[in-house]
Amino acid sequence: MRVILYTRPDLFEGEADTIIAMMERGLETLHLRKPNVPDEGIERLLCAIPPHMRKRIVLHSAFHLAERYGLRGIHLNSRHPLPPQGYSGHLSRTCHSLSEVERCKGACDYVTLSPIFDSISKRGYAAAFTREQIEQARRAGIIDEKVIALGGIDESNIASIADMGFGGAGVLGAVWNSPDPVETFVRCRRAASADDGTTAQGTSRPAAVLSIAGSDPSGGAGIQADIKAITALGAYAATAITAVTVQNTLGVRSVFPIPPQVVADQIDAVMEDIEPQAVKIGMVNDADIVRTIADALRRHKPQWVVYDPVMVSTSGHRLIEEHTTEIIERELIPTATVITPNMSEAEVLWRGRITTVEEMERAACELAEHYGTAVLVKGGHLAEGDMCDILCHDGRTERFTGERIDTRNLHGTGCTLSSSIAALLAQGLPLVEAVAEAKRYVTAAIRVGSRMNIGHGNGPLWHMARR
């Protein structure tokens, strides 16, 4: 179930650090609601939050800052009832009656309904609906996945919100009135997931991932590997195919790009219906399709975007033209939460030679600062020693080491790692934990795959391996 956090109405010292800590602990959507704060104060707060985290922020005022800072979207209310002229991005709205929900939700990504319980932050603001009224609204289809419950929600009652038919819960007073807002938010989030995603209708809402990539008929890489990895890690896999390839374990014979409009239509269809929490992007070597994907991501603003920038083959050959690389750097990478280049690809982006772990770390940090996104440089091509990957995020670095397995069955390793990270982010793991868990899974898949004999060339991993 979606859990949205509303900010305090005032600015306070250390607020940016508190927000960053919550996002690192799994906060997916922050509503920045500062009714009496000047636009300049809101802008200062936004500037103190890393760019890739700003993609999770929804503004309640100062709407002109949404595009400038790459925010998730805007929220309409009685103070600001209309979006800016020509606005077509993520939109939500405050509702205080069931009739208002019914009237407004069709034009919004979601609406909020309040107060469901007696307010914690506003004394005397009592629950406006009986449980029977809510149940009737659920049966009538008024309350559904597009309606977020708000008002008086804390860790003791948040799990009941899904039972009422809501798609999520907004928390405010329970968090900010506590002595430790970060830990209180984490407890609320855990309580919200205690029902394991089961609604009153008896249906399950698994986390979903959209893979945007090419098709591999041999099943070892691309869309097929992504579906296997995402499924193995417990999420639901949806796809948008960018190209049909003719390949097997011996190599690629030909590639047939899908028309850009068809790619856009696939993405729109999935985002509008399945509403995946995460998107994984694989190899894209057509400039028009790069622009198409970037446009779609800017429109839909998914929570997490994991981009595996496949640019260089294992043998060191450039797979895409320099012009396309420039478009990727300018338009696609800035939409990503994390990119996962191998050493050769990092060299292309960094424009420097990488041969050591220290150079990997420097490249990762400089790329992260340049693009405003987290960067995971994969060290599978290090000359000797154990495997070592470097993650740079929010000005910090993490090293992930592991055993080097002697095998030629590595077809689809990059696809599998990036889609695994996306699947785990979609299920609420913080970035560092998602990367660590994904690496454990991929290592197990390589180990088991090394004992398999699939095809006559470089075989695939075994995606059903237990980590």
C-alpha positions as CSV (number, residue, x, y, z in Angstrom):
1,M,0.0,0.0,0.0
2,R,1.2,3.5,-0.9
3,V,2.3,5.6,2.1
4,I,2.5,9.4,1.5
5,L,4.1,11.7,4.0
6,Y,3.0,15.3,4.4
7,T,5.6,17.9,5.6
8,R,5.0,20.1,8.6
9,P,3.5,23.5,7.5
10,D,6.5,25.4,8.7
11,L,10.2,25.2,7.8
12,F,12.5,24.0,10.6
13,E,16.2,23.5,11.1
14,G,17.4,20.1,9.8
15,E,14.3,19.5,7.7
16,A,16.2,18.6,4.6
17,D,18.3,16.1,6.4
18,T,15.2,14.5,8.0
19,I,13.5,14.2,4.6
20,I,16.7,12.6,3.1
21,A,16.9,10.1,6.0
22,M,13.2,9.1,5.4
23,M,13.8,8.7,1.7
24,E,16.8,6.5,2.4
25,R,14.5,4.4,4.6
26,G,11.9,4.0,1.9
27,L,9.7,7.1,1.7
28,E,8.3,7.0,-1.8
29,T,6.2,10.2,-2.0
30,L,6.5,13.4,0.0
31,H,3.9,16.1,-0.2
32,L,5.6,19.4,0.4
33,R,2.9,21.5,2.0
34,K,4.0,24.8,3.3
35,P,0.9,27.1,3.1
36,N,2.5,30.2,4.6
37,V,6.1,29.8,3.5
38,P,7.2,32.1,0.7
39,D,8.3,30.5,-2.6
40,E,12.0,31.4,-1.8
41,G,11.8,29.2,1.4
42,I,10.4,26.3,-0.5
43,E,13.1,26.7,-3.1
44,R,15.8,26.7,-0.5
45,L,14.5,23.4,0.9
46,L,14.3,21.8,-2.5
47,C,17.9,22.9,-3.2
48,A,19.1,21.0,-0.1
49,I,17.6,17.7,-1.3
50,P,19.6,15.6,-3.8
51,P,18.2,15.9,-7.4
52,H,17.3,12.2,-7.7
53,M,15.2,12.4,-4.5
54,R,13.3,15.4,-5.7
55,K,11.5,13.1,-8.1
56,R,9.5,11.9,-5.1
57,I,8.2,15.4,-4.2
58,V,4.7,16.8,-4.8
59,L,4.2,20.5,-4.4
60,H,1.1,22.1,-2.8
61,S,2.1,25.6,-3.9
62,A,4.9,27.4,-5.9
63,F,3.9,25.2,-8.8
64,H,6.4,26.8,-11.1
65,L,9.2,25.1,-9.2
66,A,7.9,21.6,-10.2
67,E,9.5,21.6,-13.6
68,R,12.5,23.6,-12.7
69,Y,13.6,21.1,-10.0
70,G,12.3,17.9,-11.7
71,L,9.7,17.1,-9.1
72,R,7.1,14.4,-9.2
73,G,4.1,16.8,-9.6
74,I,1.7,19.2,-8.0
75,H,-1.3,18.9,-5.7
76,L,-4.4,21.0,-6.0
77,N,-6.4,22.3,-3.0
78,S,-8.7,25.1,-1.9
79,R,-5.8,27.6,-1.9
80,H,-4.6,26.5,-5.3
81,P,-7.5,24.9,-7.1
82,L,-6.2,25.0,-10.7
83,P,-3.0,23.8,-12.3
84,P,-0.9,26.2,-14.3
85,Q,-2.0,26.7,-17.9
86,G,-0.7,23.9,-20.1
87,Y,0.4,21.7,-17.2
88,S,0.2,18.0,-18.1
89,G,2.3,16.3,-15.4
90,H,1.5,14.3,-12.3
91,L,-1.6,15.7,-10.6
92,S,-3.4,15.0,-7.3
93,R,-6.1,16.9,-5.5
94,T,-7.6,17.3,-2.0
95,C,-11.2,16.1,-1.5
96,H,-13.3,16.4,1.6
97,S,-16.5,14.6,0.4
98,L,-17.3,11.4,-1.5
99,S,-19.1,13.4,-4.2
100,E,-15.9,15.4,-4.7
101,V,-13.9,12.2,-5.0
102,E,-16.3,10.9,-7.6
103,R,-16.2,14.2,-9.6
104,C,-12.4,14.8,-9.5
105,K,-10.5,11.5,-9.5
106,G,-10.8,10.8,-13.2
107,A,-8.7,13.9,-14.0
108,C,-6.0,13.1,-11.4
109,D,-3.3,10.5,-10.7
110,Y,-4.9,10.2,-7.3
111,V,-7.0,12.2,-4.9
112,T,-6.9,12.4,-1.1
113,L,-10.0,12.1,1.1
114,S,-10.0,13.4,4.7
115,P,-10.5,13.2,7.6
116,I,-10.9,9.4,7.9
117,F,-10.0,9.4,11.6
118,D,-9.9,12.2,14.1
119,S,-7.0,14.4,13.1
120,I,-3.8,14.3,15.1
121,S,-2.4,17.6,13.8
122,K,-5.6,19.6,13.9
123,R,-7.4,19.6,17.3
124,G,-11.2,19.2,16.9
125,Y,-11.0,18.1,13.3
126,A,-13.1,14.9,13.7
127,A,-13.6,12.0,11.3
128,A,-16.1,12.9,8.6
129,F,-17.2,9.5,7.5
130,T,-18.6,6.4,9.2
131,R,-17.2,3.0,8.4
132,E,-20.5,2.1,6.8
133,Q,-20.3,5.2,4.5
134,I,-16.8,4.2,3.4
135,E,-17.9,0.6,2.8
136,Q,-20.8,1.8,0.6
137,A,-18.4,4.1,-1.3
138,R,-16.0,1.2,-1.9
139,R,-18.8,-1.1,-3.2
140,A,-20.0,1.8,-5.5
141,G,-16.4,2.1,-6.9
142,I,-15.9,5.6,-5.5
143,I,-13.2,4.6,-3.1
144,D,-10.5,2.6,-5.0
145,E,-6.8,2.5,-5.8
146,K,-6.8,6.2,-6.8
147,V,-8.0,7.4,-3.4
148,I,-5.6,8.1,-0.6
149,A,-6.9,8.2,3.0
150,L,-5.8,11.1,5.1
151,G,-6.4,12.3,8.7
152,G,-5.6,10.8,12.0
153,I,-3.6,7.9,10.5
154,D,-0.8,6.4,12.7
155,E,0.9,3.0,13.0
156,S,-2.1,1.6,15.1
157,N,-4.7,2.1,12.3
158,I,-2.8,2.4,9.0
159,A,-3.1,-1.3,8.1
160,S,-6.9,-0.9,8.2
161,I,-6.8,1.6,5.3
162,A,-6.3,-1.1,2.7
163,D,-9.2,-3.1,4.2
164,M,-11.4,0.0,3.6
165,G,-10.5,-0.1,-0.1
166,F,-8.1,2.9,-0.3
167,G,-5.0,2.8,-2.5
168,G,-2.8,4.4,0.2
169,A,-2.5,6.4,3.3
170,G,-1.2,9.9,4.1
171,V,0.6,10.5,7.4
172,L,1.3,13.8,9.0
173,G,0.8,14.4,12.7
174,A,1.8,10.9,13.9
175,V,5.2,11.5,12.4
176,W,6.0,15.1,13.1
177,N,4.6,15.1,16.7
178,S,6.9,12.2,17.6
179,P,10.4,12.7,19.2
180,D,11.9,10.7,16.3
181,P,10.1,11.4,13.1
182,V,12.2,9.1,10.9
183,E,11.7,6.0,13.1
184,T,8.0,6.8,13.5
185,F,7.6,7.0,9.7
186,V,9.4,3.6,9.3
187,R,7.1,2.0,11.9
188,C,4.0,3.4,10.0
189,R,5.4,2.1,6.7
190,R,6.0,-1.3,8.2
191,A,2.5,-1.4,9.8
192,A,1.0,-0.5,6.4
193,S,2.6,-3.5,4.8
194,A,1.6,-5.9,7.6
195,D,-1.4,-7.1,5.7
196,D,0.9,-8.3,2.9
197,G,-1.0,-6.2,0.3
198,T,-4.3,-8.0,0.7
199,T,-7.4,-5.8,0.3
200,A,-10.9,-6.2,1.6
201,Q,-11.8,-7.7,-1.7
202,G,-9.3,-10.5,-1.1
203,T,-7.0,-9.5,-3.9
204,S,-3.2,-8.9,-3.7
205,R,-1.4,-5.8,-4.9
206,P,2.2,-6.9,-5.6
207,A,4.9,-4.4,-6.4
208,A,5.3,-3.9,-10.2
209,V,8.2,-3.2,-12.5
210,L,8.1,-2.0,-16.1
211,S,11.1,-3.3,-18.1
212,I,11.8,-1.2,-21.2
213,A,14.2,-3.2,-23.3
214,G,14.8,-5.4,-26.3
215,S,13.6,-9.0,-26.7
216,D,16.1,-11.9,-26.7
217,P,14.6,-15.0,-28.2
218,S,17.2,-17.2,-26.5
219,G,15.7,-16.1,-23.2
220,G,19.0,-15.2,-21.5
221,A,19.1,-11.4,-21.7
222,G,16.8,-8.4,-22.4
223,I,13.1,-8.5,-21.6
224,Q,13.1,-12.2,-21.0
225,A,15.9,-12.1,-18.4
226,D,14.1,-9.1,-16.8
227,I,10.8,-10.9,-16.5
228,K,12.5,-13.9,-14.9
229,A,14.5,-11.9,-12.4
230,I,11.6,-9.6,-11.4
231,T,9.3,-12.6,-10.9
232,A,11.9,-14.6,-9.0
233,L,12.3,-11.6,-6.6
234,G,8.6,-11.4,-5.9
235,A,7.4,-8.5,-8.0
236,Y,5.1,-8.3,-11.1
237,A,6.9,-7.8,-14.4
238,A,5.4,-5.7,-17.2
239,T,7.2,-4.8,-20.4
240,A,7.6,-2.3,-23.2
241,I,9.7,-3.8,-26.1
242,T,12.1,-1.4,-27.9
243,A,13.5,-3.9,-30.4
244,V,13.3,-7.4,-31.6
245,T,16.7,-9.1,-31.8
246,V,17.8,-12.2,-33.5
247,Q,20.3,-13.8,-31.2
248,N,21.3,-16.8,-29.2
249,T,24.2,-17.8,-26.9
250,L,26.6,-17.5,-29.8
251,G,25.9,-13.9,-30.6
252,V,23.5,-11.3,-32.1
253,R,22.6,-11.7,-35.8
254,S,20.3,-8.7,-36.3
255,V,18.2,-6.0,-34.5
256,F,14.9,-4.7,-35.6
257,P,13.8,-1.5,-33.7
258,I,10.2,-1.0,-32.8
259,P,8.7,2.3,-34.1
260,P,9.0,5.0,-31.4
261,Q,5.3,5.7,-31.2
262,V,4.6,2.0,-30.5
263,V,7.2,2.1,-27.7
264,A,5.5,5.2,-26.3
265,D,2.1,3.6,-26.5
266,Q,3.4,0.5,-24.6
267,I,4.8,2.6,-21.8
268,D,1.6,4.7,-21.5
269,A,-0.6,1.6,-21.5
270,V,1.4,0.0,-18.6
271,M,1.9,3.2,-16.6
272,E,-1.8,4.2,-16.8
273,D,-3.1,0.8,-15.8
274,I,-0.5,-1.3,-13.8
275,E,1.1,1.8,-12.2
276,P,4.5,0.2,-11.6
277,Q,6.6,1.5,-8.8
278,A,9.8,1.1,-10.7
279,V,11.1,1.1,-14.3
280,K,14.1,-0.7,-15.6
281,I,15.6,0.5,-18.9
282,G,17.9,-1.8,-20.9
283,M,19.8,-1.4,-24.2
284,V,18.4,1.5,-26.4
285,N,20.5,2.3,-29.4
286,D,18.0,4.4,-31.5
287,A,18.1,8.1,-30.8
288,D,14.3,8.6,-31.5
289,I,13.5,5.8,-29.0
290,V,15.8,7.4,-26.4
291,R,13.8,10.6,-26.7
292,T,10.5,8.7,-26.6
293,I,11.5,6.9,-23.4
294,A,12.7,10.1,-21.8
295,D,9.5,12.0,-22.7
296,A,7.4,9.2,-21.2
297,L,9.4,9.1,-18.0
298,R,9.0,12.9,-17.6
299,R,5.3,12.5,-18.1
300,H,4.7,9.6,-15.8
301,K,7.4,10.3,-13.2
302,P,7.8,6.7,-11.8
303,Q,9.1,6.4,-8.3
304,W,12.3,4.5,-9.3
305,V,14.1,4.4,-12.6
306,V,17.1,2.0,-13.0
307,Y,19.0,2.5,-16.3
308,D,21.5,-0.1,-17.5
309,P,23.4,2.0,-20.1
310,V,24.5,-0.8,-22.5
311,M,27.0,1.0,-24.7
312,V,30.0,-1.2,-25.1
313,S,30.1,-5.0,-25.8
314,T,32.1,-7.4,-23.6
315,S,34.8,-7.4,-26.3
316,G,35.1,-3.6,-26.0
317,H,33.2,-2.6,-29.2
318,R,30.9,0.5,-29.1
319,L,27.3,-0.6,-29.6
320,I,25.7,2.8,-30.2
321,E,26.7,5.9,-32.2
322,E,28.3,8.9,-30.4
323,H,25.3,11.1,-31.3
324,T,23.0,8.7,-29.6
325,T,25.2,8.6,-26.5
326,E,25.0,12.4,-26.3
327,I,21.2,12.2,-26.4
328,I,21.3,9.5,-23.7
329,E,23.5,11.7,-21.5
330,R,21.4,14.8,-22.0
331,E,17.8,13.4,-21.8
332,L,17.7,9.8,-20.4
333,I,20.3,9.6,-17.6
334,P,18.8,12.7,-15.8
335,T,15.5,10.8,-15.4
336,A,17.2,7.9,-13.6
337,T,17.4,7.1,-9.9
338,V,20.4,4.9,-10.5
339,I,22.5,4.0,-13.5
340,T,24.5,0.7,-13.6
341,P,27.4,1.0,-16.2
342,N,30.1,-1.5,-16.3
343,M,33.7,-0.3,-16.4
344,S,33.8,0.2,-20.2
345,E,30.5,2.1,-20.2
346,A,31.6,4.2,-17.3
347,E,34.7,5.1,-19.3
348,V,32.5,6.4,-22.1
349,L,30.5,8.5,-19.7
350,W,33.4,9.6,-17.6
351,R,35.7,10.1,-20.6
352,G,38.6,8.5,-18.9
353,R,40.4,5.2,-18.4
354,I,39.4,3.0,-15.5
355,T,41.6,0.1,-14.4
356,T,41.5,0.1,-10.6
357,V,38.9,0.2,-7.8
358,E,40.1,3.6,-6.9
359,E,39.4,4.9,-10.4
360,M,36.0,3.2,-10.4
361,E,35.2,5.1,-7.2
362,R,36.3,8.4,-8.6
363,A,34.4,7.9,-11.8
364,A,31.2,6.8,-9.9
365,C,31.3,9.9,-7.6
366,E,32.0,12.4,-10.4
367,L,29.3,10.9,-12.6
368,A,26.8,10.9,-9.8
369,E,27.5,14.6,-9.1
370,H,27.4,15.5,-12.8
371,Y,24.1,13.7,-13.6
372,G,22.4,14.2,-10.2
373,T,21.7,10.4,-9.9
374,A,23.1,7.5,-8.1
375,V,25.8,5.5,-10.0
376,L,26.7,1.9,-9.6
377,V,30.0,1.1,-11.5
378,K,30.3,-2.7,-12.0
379,G,33.8,-4.1,-11.7
380,G,33.4,-7.4,-13.4
381,H,36.1,-6.5,-15.8
382,L,38.8,-5.8,-13.2
383,A,41.9,-7.7,-14.1
384,E,42.3,-9.7,-11.0
385,G,41.0,-10.4,-7.4
386,D,37.5,-10.6,-6.1
387,M,34.5,-8.8,-7.8
388,C,34.0,-5.2,-6.6
389,D,31.2,-2.9,-7.5
390,I,31.1,0.8,-6.4
391,L,27.9,2.7,-5.6
392,C,28.0,6.4,-5.2
393,H,24.8,8.1,-3.9
394,D,24.1,11.3,-2.0
395,G,27.8,12.0,-1.7
396,R,28.6,8.7,-0.1
397,T,30.2,5.5,-1.6
398,E,29.6,1.9,-0.9
399,R,31.8,-1.1,-2.0
400,F,30.2,-4.4,-2.7
401,T,32.7,-7.3,-3.0
402,G,32.1,-10.9,-3.8
403,E,33.6,-14.1,-5.2
404,R,34.7,-14.4,-8.8
405,I,33.0,-17.5,-10.3
406,D,34.9,-19.2,-13.1
407,T,32.3,-19.6,-15.8
408,R,31.5,-18.5,-19.3
409,N,27.7,-18.6,-18.6
410,L,27.3,-14.8,-18.0
411,H,24.8,-13.9,-20.8
412,G,22.4,-11.4,-19.4
413,T,24.2,-10.6,-16.2
414,G,23.8,-6.8,-16.5
415,C,20.1,-7.1,-17.4
416,T,19.5,-9.4,-14.5
417,L,21.3,-7.1,-12.0
418,S,19.5,-3.9,-13.1
419,S,16.1,-5.5,-13.2
420,S,16.7,-7.1,-9.8
421,I,17.6,-3.7,-8.3
422,A,14.3,-2.3,-9.8
423,A,12.3,-5.2,-8.3
424,L,13.7,-4.7,-4.8
425,L,13.3,-0.9,-4.9
426,A,9.7,-1.4,-6.0
427,Q,9.1,-3.5,-2.9
428,G,10.4,-0.8,-0.6
429,L,14.0,-1.6,0.0
430,P,16.3,1.4,0.3
431,L,18.8,1.8,-2.5
432,V,21.9,0.4,-0.7
433,E,20.0,-2.7,0.6
434,A,18.4,-3.2,-2.8
435,V,21.8,-3.2,-4.5
436,A,23.3,-5.6,-1.9
437,E,20.3,-8.0,-2.1
438,A,20.4,-7.9,-5.9
439,K,24.0,-8.7,-6.0
440,R,23.5,-11.7,-3.7
441,Y,20.7,-12.9,-6.0
442,V,22.9,-12.5,-9.2
443,T,25.8,-14.2,-7.6
444,A,23.6,-17.2,-6.8
445,A,22.2,-17.2,-10.3
446,I,25.7,-17.2,-11.8
447,R,26.9,-20.0,-9.5
448,V,24.0,-22.3,-10.4
449,G,24.1,-21.2,-14.0
450,S,27.8,-22.2,-14.2
451,R,26.7,-25.8,-13.8
452,M,24.1,-25.6,-16.6
453,N,24.5,-26.4,-20.3
454,I,22.1,-24.2,-22.2
455,G,23.2,-23.5,-25.8
456,H,26.6,-23.8,-27.5
457,G,28.1,-20.5,-26.6
458,N,28.0,-18.2,-23.6
459,G,25.1,-19.5,-21.6
460,P,22.6,-17.6,-19.3
461,L,22.3,-17.4,-15.6
462,W,19.9,-19.6,-13.7
463,H,17.2,-17.1,-12.6
464,M,15.4,-19.5,-10.2
465,A,18.5,-19.8,-8.0
466,R,18.0,-19.3,-4.3
467,R,20.0,-16.4,-2.9
